[in-house]
Amino acid sequence: MNTSLPTRRSLLKTSLALGGAVAVASGEARAQDQKVPQEAVMYQPTPKDGQQCDACVNWVAPNGCKIVAGTISPKGYCVAFAPKEG
């Protein structure tokens, strides 16, 4: 067993905690008309498991996001990823 990989349970706990933090941060950001810092949502400029920014409901072409601050790569990823329907 490779102990350097996170367990499914730890990933779920982290995801739930981050999801709550993102929801709170998102609400605060909207209330203040500001966006969440990239570090807060673990933004990376590369896709993760087939998920990438330009397939997210928060994507704003050509290089932005509705909730994450700064320049965002279309091929990037963060924990706030929410796939577009359809």
C-alpha positions as CSV (number, residue, x, y, z in Angstrom):
1,M,0.0,0.0,0.0
2,N,1.4,3.4,-0.9
3,T,1.0,5.6,2.2
4,S,2.0,8.8,0.3
5,L,-1.4,8.9,-1.4
6,P,-4.4,10.4,0.5
7,T,-7.1,8.0,1.5
8,R,-10.6,8.3,0.1
9,R,-11.9,9.3,3.5
10,S,-9.3,12.0,3.9
11,L,-10.1,13.4,0.4
12,L,-13.8,13.4,1.2
13,K,-13.2,15.3,4.5
14,T,-10.9,17.8,2.8
15,S,-13.4,18.3,0.0
16,L,-16.3,18.9,2.4
17,A,-14.2,21.3,4.5
18,L,-13.0,23.2,1.4
19,G,-16.4,23.2,-0.1
20,G,-17.8,24.9,3.0
21,A,-14.9,27.3,3.1
22,V,-15.4,28.1,-0.6
23,A,-19.1,28.7,0.0
24,V,-18.4,31.0,2.8
25,A,-15.6,32.8,1.0
26,S,-17.8,33.0,-2.2
27,G,-20.6,34.6,-0.2
28,E,-18.2,37.0,1.4
29,A,-16.5,37.8,-1.9
30,R,-19.9,38.5,-3.5
31,A,-21.0,40.6,-0.6
32,Q,-17.8,42.7,-0.9
33,D,-17.7,42.5,-4.7
34,Q,-14.4,40.8,-4.4
35,K,-13.1,37.4,-5.5
36,V,-11.5,34.5,-3.6
37,P,-7.7,34.3,-3.8
38,Q,-6.3,31.5,-5.9
39,E,-4.6,30.0,-2.9
40,A,-7.9,29.6,-1.0
41,V,-9.2,27.3,-3.7
42,M,-6.0,25.5,-4.4
43,Y,-5.9,26.9,-8.0
44,Q,-3.4,25.2,-10.4
45,P,-2.8,26.2,-14.1
46,T,-3.2,22.6,-15.2
47,P,-6.3,20.3,-15.4
48,K,-7.0,17.6,-12.8
49,D,-8.6,14.3,-13.6
50,G,-10.2,15.7,-16.8
51,Q,-11.6,18.8,-15.0
52,Q,-10.5,22.2,-16.2
53,C,-11.7,25.8,-15.8
54,D,-13.2,26.2,-19.3
55,A,-15.6,23.4,-18.5
56,C,-16.7,25.0,-15.2
57,V,-19.9,27.0,-14.7
58,N,-17.8,29.8,-13.2
59,W,-15.5,30.2,-16.2
60,V,-15.4,33.7,-17.8
61,A,-13.6,33.6,-21.2
62,P,-10.9,34.3,-22.1
63,N,-9.0,34.0,-18.8
64,G,-11.2,34.7,-15.8
65,C,-13.5,33.2,-13.2
66,K,-16.7,34.5,-11.5
67,I,-15.4,33.6,-8.0
68,V,-11.6,33.2,-8.2
69,A,-9.3,36.3,-8.5
70,G,-6.5,36.8,-11.0
71,T,-5.7,35.4,-14.4
72,I,-7.1,31.9,-14.8
73,S,-5.9,29.4,-17.4
74,P,-8.7,27.8,-19.5
75,K,-6.9,24.5,-18.7
76,G,-6.5,25.3,-15.0
77,Y,-8.3,23.7,-12.0
78,C,-9.4,24.5,-8.5
79,V,-11.5,22.9,-5.8
80,A,-14.5,25.2,-6.7
81,F,-14.8,23.4,-10.0
82,A,-18.5,22.8,-10.9
83,P,-19.1,21.2,-14.3
84,K,-21.3,22.9,-16.9
85,E,-24.5,21.0,-17.6
86,G,-24.9,19.6,-21.0
